[in-house]
Amino acid sequence: MNIRRIRELVADDRGQDLVEYAIASAVVAVGTLVVALAILASMGTRYGAAVTNVQTAWEPCAPAPAVCP
């Protein structure tokens, strides 16, 4: 390959928009994934806390002849 052809390839800017859109799409995709994983982790923590609260909220009555409140 001669030097002139290499210079033409380096100076050629066709397809530049496509590369820019691809990079922008990749950044948006990675950002969306990070946010979705953060939301998923937060939901799991809150759901676990809610389940624990519900399970510990009810206390059964003592056996008879005690009266339940």
N, CA, C and O atoms as a GROMACS GRO file, in nm:
protein
  276
    1MET      N    1   0.086  -0.117   0.000
    1MET     CA    2   0.000   0.000   0.000
    1MET      C    3   0.091   0.124   0.000
    1MET      O    4   0.186   0.133   0.077
    2ASN      N    5   0.060   0.216  -0.086
    2ASN     CA    6   0.147   0.332  -0.094
    2ASN      C    7   0.103   0.442   0.004
    2ASN      O    8  -0.008   0.439   0.057
    3ILE      N    9   0.189   0.535   0.024
    3ILE     CA   10   0.167   0.643   0.120
    3ILE      C   11   0.046   0.727   0.080
    3ILE      O   12  -0.029   0.772   0.167
    4ARG      N   13   0.027   0.748  -0.046
    4ARG     CA   14  -0.085   0.831  -0.092
    4ARG      C   15  -0.218   0.768  -0.052
    4ARG      O   16  -0.309   0.838  -0.007
    5ARG      N   17  -0.230   0.639  -0.068
    5ARG     CA   18  -0.356   0.569  -0.032
    5ARG      C   19  -0.380   0.575   0.118
    5ARG      O   20  -0.494   0.591   0.161
    6ILE      N   21  -0.277   0.562   0.197
    6ILE     CA   22  -0.291   0.572   0.343
    6ILE      C   23  -0.337   0.711   0.382
    6ILE      O   24  -0.423   0.725   0.469
    7ARG      N   25  -0.282   0.813   0.319
    7ARG     CA   26  -0.324   0.950   0.349
    7ARG      C   27  -0.471   0.972   0.312
    7ARG      O   28  -0.544   1.039   0.385
    8GLU      N   29  -0.514   0.914   0.200
    8GLU     CA   30  -0.655   0.926   0.160
    8GLU      C   31  -0.747   0.859   0.263
    8GLU      O   32  -0.852   0.913   0.298
    9LEU      N   33  -0.707   0.742   0.310
    9LEU     CA   34  -0.788   0.672   0.410
    9LEU      C   35  -0.798   0.750   0.541
    9LEU      O   36  -0.904   0.755   0.603
   10VAL      N   37  -0.687   0.810   0.582
   10VAL     CA   38  -0.686   0.887   0.707
   10VAL      C   39  -0.771   1.013   0.692
   10VAL      O   40  -0.840   1.052   0.786
   11ALA      N   41  -0.767   1.076   0.574
   11ALA     CA   42  -0.842   1.200   0.552
   11ALA      C   43  -0.989   1.177   0.524
   11ALA      O   44  -1.070   1.269   0.535
   12ASP      N   45  -1.026   1.054   0.487
   12ASP     CA   46  -1.165   1.023   0.451
   12ASP      C   47  -1.253   1.029   0.576
   12ASP      O   48  -1.226   0.962   0.676
   13ASP      N   49  -1.358   1.110   0.570
   13ASP     CA   50  -1.447   1.123   0.685
   13ASP      C   51  -1.586   1.065   0.659
   13ASP      O   52  -1.680   1.092   0.735
   14ARG      N   53  -1.601   0.986   0.554
   14ARG     CA   54  -1.729   0.921   0.530
   14ARG      C   55  -1.751   0.815   0.637
   14ARG      O   56  -1.658   0.742   0.675
   15GLY      N   57  -1.871   0.806   0.686
   15GLY     CA   58  -1.902   0.709   0.790
   15GLY      C   59  -1.878   0.761   0.931
   15GLY      O   60  -1.904   0.690   1.028
   16GLN      N   61  -1.831   0.882   0.942
   16GLN     CA   62  -1.803   0.938   1.074
   16GLN      C   63  -1.930   0.951   1.156
   16GLN      O   64  -1.929   0.922   1.276
   17ASP      N   65  -2.040   0.992   1.094
   17ASP     CA   66  -2.166   1.005   1.165
   17ASP      C   67  -2.212   0.871   1.221
   17ASP      O   68  -2.262   0.864   1.333
   18LEU      N   69  -2.195   0.765   1.142
   18LEU     CA   70  -2.235   0.632   1.186
   18LEU      C   71  -2.157   0.591   1.310
   18LEU      O   72  -2.214   0.534   1.404
   19VAL      N   73  -2.029   0.618   1.311
   19VAL     CA   74  -1.945   0.584   1.427
   19VAL      C   75  -1.990   0.665   1.548
   19VAL      O   76  -1.998   0.612   1.659
   20GLU      N   77  -2.018   0.792   1.530
   20GLU     CA   78  -2.062   0.876   1.641
   20GLU      C   79  -2.194   0.827   1.699
   20GLU      O   80  -2.211   0.822   1.821
   21TYR      N   81  -2.288   0.789   1.612
   21TYR     CA   82  -2.416   0.736   1.660
   21TYR      C   83  -2.398   0.603   1.731
   21TYR      O   84  -2.465   0.577   1.831
   22ALA      N   85  -2.308   0.521   1.682
   22ALA     CA   86  -2.282   0.392   1.747
   22ALA      C   87  -2.223   0.413   1.886
   22ALA      O   88  -2.262   0.344   1.981
   23ILE      N   89  -2.133   0.506   1.900
   23ILE     CA   90  -2.073   0.535   2.032
   23ILE      C   91  -2.178   0.594   2.125
   23ILE      O   92  -2.185   0.556   2.242
   24ALA      N   93  -2.259   0.685   2.076
   24ALA     CA   94  -2.365   0.743   2.159
   24ALA      C   95  -2.464   0.637   2.202
   24ALA      O   96  -2.509   0.637   2.317
   25SER      N   97  -2.499   0.546   2.113
   25SER     CA   98  -2.591   0.438   2.148
   25SER      C   99  -2.531   0.346   2.253
   25SER      O  100  -2.601   0.302   2.345
   26ALA      N  101  -2.405   0.318   2.242
   26ALA     CA  102  -2.337   0.233   2.340
   26ALA      C  103  -2.336   0.300   2.477
   26ALA      O  104  -2.357   0.234   2.578
   27VAL      N  105  -2.310   0.430   2.481
   27VAL     CA  106  -2.309   0.502   2.609
   27VAL      C  107  -2.448   0.500   2.673
   27VAL      O  108  -2.460   0.478   2.793
   28VAL      N  109  -2.552   0.521   2.593
   28VAL     CA  110  -2.689   0.518   2.645
   28VAL      C  111  -2.723   0.378   2.695
   28VAL      O  112  -2.785   0.363   2.800
   29ALA      N  113  -2.683   0.275   2.622
   29ALA     CA  114  -2.712   0.138   2.662
   29ALA      C  115  -2.643   0.102   2.794
   29ALA      O  116  -2.705   0.042   2.882
   30VAL      N  117  -2.518   0.139   2.808
   30VAL     CA  118  -2.445   0.111   2.932
   30VAL      C  119  -2.506   0.189   3.048
   30VAL      O  120  -2.522   0.135   3.157
   31GLY      N  121  -2.541   0.313   3.026
   31GLY     CA  122  -2.604   0.394   3.131
   31GLY      C  123  -2.738   0.335   3.173
   31GLY      O  124  -2.769   0.331   3.292
   32THR      N  125  -2.817   0.290   3.077
   32THR     CA  126  -2.946   0.229   3.107
   32THR      C  127  -2.926   0.102   3.189
   32THR      O  128  -3.000   0.077   3.284
   33LEU      N  129  -2.828   0.022   3.152
   33LEU     CA  130  -2.800  -0.102   3.225
   33LEU      C  131  -2.758  -0.072   3.369
   33LEU      O  132  -2.804  -0.140   3.461
   34VAL      N  133  -2.675   0.027   3.388
   34VAL     CA  134  -2.630   0.062   3.524
   34VAL      C  135  -2.748   0.108   3.609
   34VAL      O  136  -2.761   0.068   3.724
   35VAL      N  137  -2.834   0.192   3.553
   35VAL     CA  138  -2.950   0.242   3.627
   35VAL      C  139  -3.047   0.128   3.657
   35VAL      O  140  -3.100   0.120   3.768
   36ALA      N  141  -3.071   0.040   3.560
   36ALA     CA  142  -3.162  -0.072   3.582
   36ALA      C  143  -3.111  -0.165   3.691
   36ALA      O  144  -3.189  -0.212   3.774
   37LEU      N  145  -2.982  -0.192   3.694
   37LEU     CA  146  -2.925  -0.278   3.798
   37LEU      C  147  -2.934  -0.212   3.935
   37LEU      O  148  -2.958  -0.280   4.035
   38ALA      N  149  -2.915  -0.081   3.941
   38ALA     CA  150  -2.927  -0.010   4.068
   38ALA      C  151  -3.071  -0.014   4.119
   38ALA      O  152  -3.094  -0.034   4.238
   39ILE      N  153  -3.167   0.004   4.030
   39ILE     CA  154  -3.308  -0.002   4.068
   39ILE      C  155  -3.343  -0.143   4.115
   39ILE      O  156  -3.414  -0.159   4.214
   40LEU      N  157  -3.294  -0.244   4.044
   40LEU     CA  158  -3.320  -0.383   4.081
   40LEU      C  159  -3.266  -0.414   4.220
   40LEU      O  160  -3.334  -0.478   4.300
   41ALA      N  161  -3.146  -0.370   4.250
   41ALA     CA  162  -3.088  -0.393   4.381
   41ALA      C  163  -3.168  -0.322   4.490
   41ALA      O  164  -3.192  -0.379   4.597
   42SER      N  165  -3.210  -0.199   4.464
   42SER     CA  166  -3.289  -0.124   4.561
   42SER      C  167  -3.424  -0.190   4.586
   42SER      O  168  -3.470  -0.199   4.699
   43MET      N  169  -3.487  -0.238   4.478
   43MET     CA  170  -3.616  -0.304   4.493
   43MET      C  171  -3.602  -0.432   4.574
   43MET      O  172  -3.688  -0.462   4.657
   44GLY      N  173  -3.496  -0.508   4.551
   44GLY     CA  174  -3.473  -0.631   4.626
   44GLY      C  175  -3.455  -0.604   4.774
   44GLY      O  176  -3.508  -0.677   4.858
   45THR      N  177  -3.381  -0.500   4.806
   45THR     CA  178  -3.359  -0.465   4.946
   45THR      C  179  -3.489  -0.422   5.012
   45THR      O  180  -3.520  -0.465   5.123
   46ARG      N  181  -3.564  -0.338   4.944
   46ARG     CA  182  -3.690  -0.289   5.002
   46ARG      C  183  -3.793  -0.401   5.013
   46ARG      O  184  -3.868  -0.407   5.111
   47TYR      N  185  -3.798  -0.489   4.914
   47TYR     CA  186  -3.892  -0.601   4.919
   47TYR      C  187  -3.856  -0.694   5.036
   47TYR      O  188  -3.945  -0.739   5.108
   48GLY      N  189  -3.730  -0.721   5.054
   48GLY     CA  190  -3.687  -0.804   5.166
   48GLY      C  191  -3.723  -0.743   5.300
   48GLY      O  192  -3.766  -0.813   5.391
   49ALA      N  193  -3.707  -0.613   5.312
   49ALA     CA  194  -3.743  -0.544   5.437
   49ALA      C  195  -3.894  -0.548   5.459
   49ALA      O  196  -3.939  -0.565   5.572
   50ALA      N  197  -3.971  -0.532   5.353
   50ALA     CA  198  -4.117  -0.536   5.366
   50ALA      C  199  -4.164  -0.675   5.408
   50ALA      O  200  -4.252  -0.687   5.492
   51VAL      N  201  -4.106  -0.778   5.350
   51VAL     CA  202  -4.142  -0.916   5.387
   51VAL      C  203  -4.110  -0.941   5.533
   51VAL      O  204  -4.190  -1.000   5.605
   52THR      N  205  -3.995  -0.896   5.578
   52THR     CA  206  -3.957  -0.914   5.718
   52THR      C  207  -4.053  -0.839   5.809
   52THR      O  208  -4.094  -0.892   5.913
   53ASN      N  209  -4.091  -0.718   5.773
   53ASN     CA  210  -4.184  -0.640   5.854
   53ASN      C  211  -4.321  -0.707   5.862
   53ASN      O  212  -4.384  -0.709   5.968
   54VAL      N  213  -4.367  -0.760   5.752
   54VAL     CA  214  -4.498  -0.826   5.751
   54VAL      C  215  -4.493  -0.953   5.835
   54VAL      O  216  -4.587  -0.982   5.908
   55GLN      N  217  -4.386  -1.028   5.825
   55GLN     CA  218  -4.375  -1.153   5.900
   55GLN      C  219  -4.365  -1.129   6.050
   55GLN      O  220  -4.412  -1.210   6.129
   56THR      N  221  -4.304  -1.021   6.090
   56THR     CA  222  -4.288  -0.994   6.233
   56THR      C  223  -4.400  -0.906   6.290
   56THR      O  224  -4.404  -0.883   6.410
   57ALA      N  225  -4.490  -0.857   6.206
   57ALA     CA  226  -4.596  -0.768   6.254
   57ALA      C  227  -4.705  -0.843   6.327
   57ALA      O  228  -4.766  -0.788   6.419
   58TRP      N  229  -4.732  -0.967   6.291
   58TRP     CA  230  -4.841  -1.042   6.351
   58TRP      C  231  -4.787  -1.134   6.458
   58TRP      O  232  -4.690  -1.208   6.436
   59GLU      N  233  -4.850  -1.129   6.573
   59GLU     CA  234  -4.811  -1.216   6.683
   59GLU      C  235  -4.932  -1.299   6.720
   59GLU      O  236  -5.037  -1.243   6.751
   60PRO      N  237  -4.920  -1.430   6.719
   60PRO     CA  238  -5.037  -1.513   6.751
   60PRO      C  239  -5.078  -1.497   6.896
   60PRO      O  240  -4.998  -1.460   6.982
   61CYS      N  241  -5.206  -1.528   6.922
   61CYS     CA  242  -5.258  -1.521   7.059
   61CYS      C  243  -5.200  -1.636   7.141
   61CYS      O  244  -5.162  -1.740   7.088
   62ALA      N  245  -5.195  -1.614   7.270
   62ALA     CA  246  -5.151  -1.720   7.360
   62ALA      C  247  -5.258  -1.829   7.364
   62ALA      O  248  -5.374  -1.801   7.333
   63PRO      N  249  -5.224  -1.951   7.399
   63PRO     CA  250  -5.325  -2.057   7.406
   63PRO      C  251  -5.432  -2.026   7.510
   63PRO      O  252  -5.410  -1.946   7.601
   64ALA      N  253  -5.550  -2.090   7.495
   64ALA     CA  254  -5.664  -2.068   7.585
   64ALA      C  255  -5.621  -2.098   7.728
   64ALA      O  256  -5.534  -2.182   7.745
   65PRO      N  257  -5.672  -2.039   7.824
   65PRO     CA  258  -5.785  -1.949   7.836
   65PRO      C  259  -5.750  -1.803   7.824
   65PRO      O  260  -5.832  -1.719   7.859
   66ALA      N  261  -5.628  -1.768   7.774
   66ALA     CA  262  -5.593  -1.627   7.757
   66ALA      C  263  -5.683  -1.563   7.653
   66ALA      O  264  -5.732  -1.631   7.562
   67VAL      N  265  -5.704  -1.433   7.666
   67VAL     CA  266  -5.789  -1.360   7.572
   67VAL      C  267  -5.700  -1.278   7.480
   67VAL      O  268  -5.606  -1.212   7.524
   68CYS      N  269  -5.732  -1.284   7.349
   68CYS     CA  270  -5.654  -1.206   7.253
   68CYS      C  271  -5.696  -1.059   7.260
   68CYS      O  272  -5.813  -1.029   7.283
   69PRO      N  273  -5.603  -0.971   7.240
   69PRO     CA  274  -5.638  -0.828   7.242
   69PRO      C  275  -5.718  -0.786   7.122
   69PRO      O  276  -5.755  -0.669   7.110
   0.00000   0.00000   0.00000
